Amino acid sequence: MLDAQTARQAPKALLHDHLDGGMRPATIVDLARECGYEGLPTEDPDELAAHIRRGADRKSLELYLETFAHTVGVMQER
């Protein structure tokens, strides 16, 4: 039988991740420059990361989803 301690120590794998939700802020900035996306609130990766975190802390699905406009904006240039 698998106990809790063994389960905590076992290697883990990410089974489900959305591409747009897993993008590094630096990658978002790079892609925005490449494709000409001008909607980012900042081009500084650290500031962009803070902006995205604030979006996640807003306690509103609508406000949280606003941050995805940037990831979709750099991934769907056409």
Secondary structure, DSSP 4 states (H G I P E B T S, - for coil): ---HHHHHHS--------TGGG--HHHHHHHHHHHT----S-S-HHHHHHHHHHHHTSS-HHHHHHTHHHHHHHH---
